[in-house]
Amino acid sequence: MISKSPTVLLETDTFREAVSKAINAANLTQSAKSQDEWKTVVSQWEAAIALMKTVPSSSPNYIIAQQKIIEYHKNLNYAEKNAVGGK
């Protein structure tokens, strides 16, 4: 029987937390209108990216995490444009 080590569980939690932040950011993007709301969206994407970057190469989610970092950066750039200039 192979048991999961606490490290593996931690890696999975980090990945899930990153996905959760991204979902939150995407939801906020739908309703953001003011610069302050867009700044919140920016911070959520930044948090999601930071968490994805902590997923180690030994994780089964590593390749997905690397793809998500690229995807999230595109969303972050869009949010940053709106945070600076308004919608």
JOSUL-V499944 format. One record per backbone hydrogen bond with DSSP energy under -1.0 kcal/mol. NH is the residue of the N-H (numbers start at 1). CO is the residue of the C=O. Records with the same first field share a line. If there is no record, write none. Layout:
NH->CO / CO
This chain:
9->5
10->6
11->7
12->8
13->9
14->10
15->11
16->12
17->13
18->14
19->15
20->16
21->17
22->18
23->19
24->20
25->21
26->22
27->23
28->24
29->25
30->26
32->28
38->34
39->35
40->36
41->37
42->38
43->39
44->40
45->41
46->42
47->43
48->44
49->45
50->46
51->47
52->48
53->49
54->51
55->52
59->56
62->59
65->61
66->62
67->63
68->64
69->65
70->66
71->67
72->68
73->69
74->70
75->71
76->72
77->73
78->74
79->75
80->76
81->77
82->78
83->79
84->80
85->81
86->82
